[in-house]
Amino acid sequence: MDTANLLEILSPLVPQHFLAVASIANVGKNISFLSASASKVVIHNSFVKGENLADITAKAGSQSILASTLGMLLGVMLTPIVGSDWYNVASCFAILSACQQLFCYKSLKSVSIKSLNRQRMHILIDHFVLSALDDMRAGTFLKTKPFLLTHEQVSERELIFPSVSFEQGNNWLIIGCQLIDIASNADDFCKIRSIVGSNEKYILSCNHSKGPMVNLAFLENATGLDIIRGVLHAYFLYHSVNKNMSVCHLDYDFISKSKRIMDTYFPVLVNEMLAKGWETDCKYIKIEESKTYRLRVEKQQ
């Protein structure tokens, strides 16, 4: 939205292309408004207790109207000071835009969103897995519960630009890959499927040529708990393999070992998630991108 507003302010500098620049700015505003409306639904839903989403939406709308009115009043007061000089207008816009971005960032940091996207899932599961591995190395296997972060703690660790420094969750874990990326032939698929379990709604493998790289795919009828199981297994597999890079492309021992560890800690994770208010339903877990694949496994008659 601010970029579109800036483009609109800059339009007088190119009078020969004024109409085109102004039109692009208006299109950008509409796209930003549509994106913001979709994002607000998730934020409002995090405050829902019972069936009061309409009440929360109405209150948020009232606050937006009040903020817009105060902003308009501030603009009227600043107009005689700023005048029509382009440099003054641009400087004032830069200051107000920076303040708006800062306030939005601070306000979103304080929102405890109970749903899980790719970044929040990484922060939550990776911290839990590292805590569980420390517990195992210390010889206190399940004597102390691995620490699970709360909504507030995850919000504090979220990054506004995750692609800049969020390497761990973006590079080594591929979710929703094709079957050929998991198993190169039918024998590999059957072997991995037997290790993971034919009743599981996911399948995964590890490719050591790039670091290692864990490939994970879910079956088309996977539930929220199935997704959490698959991701938890992937993180235990990654941390197990990452200690020893001199193994073959498909190491069944690592998959089997990490599966046993996952089976042990999965009930602990789910109980802690429910106790701390995390949602485990599939509609609250959005870690798959639009171009991901889901598998269908049919039994032969």
C-alpha positions as MATLAB code, in Angstrom:
seq = 'MDTANLLEILSPLVPQHFLAVASIANVGKNISFLSASASKVVIHNSFVKGENLADITAKAGSQSILASTLGMLLGVMLTPIVGSDWYNVASCFAILSACQQLFCYKSLKSVSIKSLNRQRMHILIDHFVLSALDDMRAGTFLKTKPFLLTHEQVSERELIFPSVSFEQGNNWLIIGCQLIDIASNADDFCKIRSIVGSNEKYILSCNHSKGPMVNLAFLENATGLDIIRGVLHAYFLYHSVNKNMSVCHLDYDFISKSKRIMDTYFPVLVNEMLAKGWETDCKYIKIEESKTYRLRVEKQQ';
ca = [
       0.000    0.000    0.000;
       2.764    2.443    0.920;
       4.606    1.628   -2.303;
       1.484    2.456   -4.303;
       1.061    5.709   -2.384;
       4.690    6.595   -3.040;
       4.218    5.899   -6.732;
       1.224    8.213   -6.716;
       3.270   10.967   -5.075;
       6.019   10.526   -7.666;
       3.604   10.713  -10.607;
       3.932   14.545  -11.039;
       7.630   14.036  -11.763;
       6.732   12.275  -15.024;
       3.903   14.398  -16.473;
       4.162   12.682  -19.849;
       3.317    9.344  -18.178;
       1.088   10.708  -15.431;
      -1.993    8.664  -16.359;
      -0.081    5.383  -16.620;
       1.763    5.884  -13.320;
      -1.399    6.957  -11.495;
      -3.290    3.949  -12.887;
      -0.565    1.545  -11.755;
      -0.645    3.156   -8.313;
      -4.422    2.676   -8.054;
      -4.144   -0.951   -9.161;
      -1.466   -1.470   -6.502;
      -3.751    0.032   -3.864;
      -6.583   -2.317   -4.791;
      -4.297   -5.357   -4.721;
      -2.906   -4.283   -1.347;
      -6.400   -3.778    0.029;
      -7.445   -7.245   -1.121;
      -4.336   -8.842    0.416;
      -4.832   -6.945    3.674;
      -8.464   -8.065    3.859;
      -7.407  -11.705    3.540;
      -4.717  -11.301    6.209;
      -7.132   -9.640    8.623;
      -9.281  -12.771    8.672;
      -6.408  -14.822   10.113;
      -5.605  -12.144   12.692;
      -9.240  -11.758   13.741;
      -9.626  -15.530   13.953;
      -6.792  -15.675   16.499;
      -8.946  -13.651   18.909;
     -12.042  -15.796   18.471;
     -13.490  -17.437   21.563;
     -16.676  -19.201   20.679;
     -18.642  -17.755   17.760;
     -17.750  -14.072   18.169;
     -15.838  -13.515   14.912;
     -18.433  -10.985   13.729;
     -18.065   -9.013   16.962;
     -14.272   -8.958   16.629;
     -14.488   -7.900   12.982;
     -16.883   -5.076   13.876;
     -14.589   -3.806   16.629;
     -11.569   -3.965   14.340;
     -13.494   -2.032   11.702;
     -14.412    0.623   14.258;
     -10.777    0.988   15.268;
      -9.755    1.313   11.604;
     -12.324    4.066   11.036;
     -11.119    5.908   14.143;
      -7.482    5.617   13.033;
      -8.376    6.843    9.534;
     -10.271    9.817   10.969;
      -7.364   10.781   13.221;
      -4.973   10.392   10.293;
      -7.144   12.650    8.156;
      -7.208   15.229   10.954;
      -3.418   15.067   11.210;
      -3.149   15.521    7.449;
      -5.360   18.602    7.549;
      -3.196   20.069   10.305;
       0.039   19.342    8.414;
      -1.160   20.662    5.052;
      -0.441   24.367    5.783;
       3.028   23.419    7.052;
       3.990   21.029    4.267;
       2.422   22.987    1.436;
       2.594   21.773   -2.159;
       6.359   21.457   -2.416;
       7.177   17.960   -3.656;
      10.243   17.571   -1.433;
       8.247   18.430    1.703;
       5.430   16.082    0.701;
       7.832   13.200    0.011;
       9.723   13.776    3.270;
       6.521   13.873    5.290;
       5.281   10.718    3.555;
       8.544    8.880    4.283;
       8.331    9.705    7.994;
       4.657    8.765    8.306;
       5.151    5.579    6.268;
       8.079    4.482    8.454;
       6.006    5.110   11.585;
       3.114    3.133   10.136;
       5.319    0.159    9.268;
       6.872    0.202   12.732;
       3.506    0.358   14.483;
       2.065   -2.408   12.293;
       5.085   -4.603   12.981;
       4.854   -4.015   16.739;
       1.114   -4.669   16.786;
       1.437   -7.906   14.805;
       4.205   -9.050   17.134;
       1.737   -8.878   20.012;
      -0.873  -11.003   18.203;
      -0.801  -14.651   19.270;
      -1.811  -16.477   16.114;
      -2.749  -20.074   16.856;
      -2.449  -21.276   13.262;
       0.791  -22.623   11.807;
       2.405  -21.493    8.580;
       5.787  -22.668    7.304;
       7.861  -20.295    9.447;
       5.889  -20.766   12.682;
       5.914  -24.542   12.207;
       9.703  -24.447   11.817;
      10.199  -22.310   14.931;
       7.887  -24.515   16.993;
       9.020  -27.981   15.856;
      12.732  -27.231   15.533;
      12.917  -25.900   19.088;
      10.980  -28.928   20.368;
      13.216  -31.400   18.510;
      16.435  -29.742   19.703;
      15.084  -29.811   23.253;
      14.228  -33.516   22.883;
      17.686  -34.339   21.495;
      19.325  -32.489   24.389;
      17.131  -34.529   26.709;
      18.324  -37.755   25.058;
      22.002  -36.760   25.159;
      21.705  -35.853   28.827;
      20.395  -39.333   29.586;
      17.051  -38.023   30.852;
      15.006  -39.638   28.093;
      11.386  -38.527   28.685;
      12.137  -37.858   32.356;
      11.682  -34.178   31.584;
       9.309  -32.894   28.929;
      10.901  -31.182   25.920;
      10.100  -27.488   25.999;
       7.424  -26.291   23.574;
       7.168  -22.604   22.759;
       3.980  -20.642   23.373;
       2.160  -18.413   20.867;
       3.863  -15.342   22.277;
       7.348  -16.856   22.112;
       6.852  -17.955   18.503;
       5.555  -14.495   17.563;
       8.662  -12.903   19.066;
      10.907  -15.114   16.904;
       9.035  -14.588   13.649;
      10.842  -12.602   10.980;
       9.212   -9.899    8.890;
      11.287  -11.047    5.894;
      11.684  -14.838    6.443;
      13.398  -15.387    3.093;
      16.379  -13.287    4.203;
      17.667  -15.414    7.084;
      15.197  -18.292    7.399;
      17.483  -20.829    5.741;
      16.802  -23.852    7.922;
      13.127  -24.147    7.070;
      13.419  -23.071    3.439;
      16.419  -24.987    2.123;
      16.681  -28.428    3.638;
      12.992  -29.405    3.861;
      10.915  -29.777    0.693;
       7.230  -30.333    1.429;
       4.881  -31.689   -1.209;
       7.507  -32.936   -3.641;
       6.861  -35.463   -6.388;
       7.172  -39.177   -5.733;
      10.262  -39.457   -7.964;
      12.076  -37.104   -5.566;
      11.391  -39.453   -2.657;
      11.967  -42.840   -4.285;
      13.719  -43.438   -7.588;
      12.011  -46.782   -8.182;
       9.269  -49.049   -6.874;
      11.619  -51.011   -4.611;
      12.795  -47.852   -2.840;
       9.204  -46.698   -2.404;
       8.078  -50.030   -0.924;
      11.076  -50.118    1.415;
      10.547  -46.566    2.684;
       6.811  -47.128    2.943;
       7.353  -50.225    5.075;
       9.757  -48.347    7.382;
       7.552  -45.285    7.782;
       4.470  -47.458    8.118;
       1.703  -48.266    5.671;
      -0.810  -46.649    8.027;
       1.005  -43.302    7.991;
      -0.349  -40.519    5.779;
       3.082  -39.289    4.725;
       6.304  -40.551    3.187;
       9.782  -39.059    3.273;
      13.390  -39.632    2.299;
      16.726  -37.887    2.592;
      18.967  -36.725   -0.246;
      22.581  -36.223    0.856;
      23.805  -34.545   -2.298;
      22.733  -31.084   -1.103;
      23.339  -30.870    2.475;
      21.255  -33.106    3.480;
      17.848  -32.463    1.930;
      14.676  -34.033    3.344;
      11.834  -34.664    0.890;
       8.390  -34.976    2.462;
       5.019  -35.643    0.843;
       1.595  -36.221    2.355;
      -1.222  -38.436    1.207;
      -4.306  -36.672   -0.093;
      -6.378  -37.571    2.991;
      -3.776  -36.461    5.564;
      -5.203  -34.706    8.624;
      -3.634  -32.001   10.747;
      -2.126  -34.562   13.117;
      -0.728  -36.492   10.145;
       0.976  -33.318    8.921;
       2.480  -32.716   12.348;
       3.701  -36.336   12.484;
       5.346  -36.024    9.093;
       7.038  -32.731    9.919;
       8.223  -34.017   13.308;
       9.697  -37.119   11.643;
      11.403  -34.919    9.028;
      13.061  -32.779   11.704;
      14.297  -35.778   13.692;
      15.593  -37.301   10.448;
      17.397  -34.106    9.448;
      19.121  -33.627   12.794;
      20.123  -37.304   12.865;
      21.568  -37.322    9.349;
      23.182  -33.903    9.710;
      25.668  -35.393   12.173;
      26.953  -37.879    9.613;
      27.159  -36.827    5.969;
      29.173  -39.851    4.785;
      26.167  -42.102    4.212;
      24.394  -43.232    1.077;
      21.561  -41.470   -0.716;
      18.785  -43.478    0.901;
      19.756  -44.508    4.413;
      16.974  -46.683    5.752;
      18.566  -46.936    9.197;
      18.280  -43.187    9.764;
      14.671  -43.172    8.599;
      13.844  -46.082   10.900;
      15.679  -44.629   13.896;
      14.122  -41.190   13.532;
      10.693  -42.813   13.113;
      11.035  -44.594   16.449;
      12.077  -41.357   18.137;
       9.162  -39.532   16.517;
       6.693  -42.175   17.721;
       7.998  -41.676   21.252;
       7.818  -37.899   21.299;
       4.719  -37.336   19.165;
       2.199  -37.841   22.023;
       4.264  -35.466   24.161;
       4.240  -32.857   21.398;
       0.490  -33.089   20.799;
      -0.327  -32.890   24.505;
       1.916  -29.847   24.898;
       0.393  -28.185   21.827;
      -3.133  -28.663   23.145;
      -2.125  -27.497   26.615;
      -0.602  -24.300   25.214;
      -3.486  -23.525   22.888;
      -2.035  -24.553   19.528;
      -4.537  -25.764   16.936;
      -3.935  -29.185   15.383;
      -6.805  -29.167   12.915;
      -5.851  -29.240    9.252;
      -7.548  -25.897    8.524;
      -5.119  -24.149   10.898;
      -1.986  -25.708    9.356;
      -0.869  -24.107    6.089;
       2.679  -25.243    5.376;
       2.142  -26.490    1.823;
       2.584  -24.114   -1.086;
       0.275  -23.877   -4.081;
       2.580  -25.995   -6.279;
       2.910  -28.915   -3.879;
       1.789  -32.462   -4.585;
      -0.229  -34.916   -2.528;
      -0.019  -38.637   -3.115;
      -2.664  -41.295   -3.506;
      -1.770  -44.853   -2.550;
      -4.218  -47.463   -3.768;
      -4.164  -51.058   -2.624;
      -4.113  -53.699   -5.324;
      -7.196  -55.863   -5.521;
];
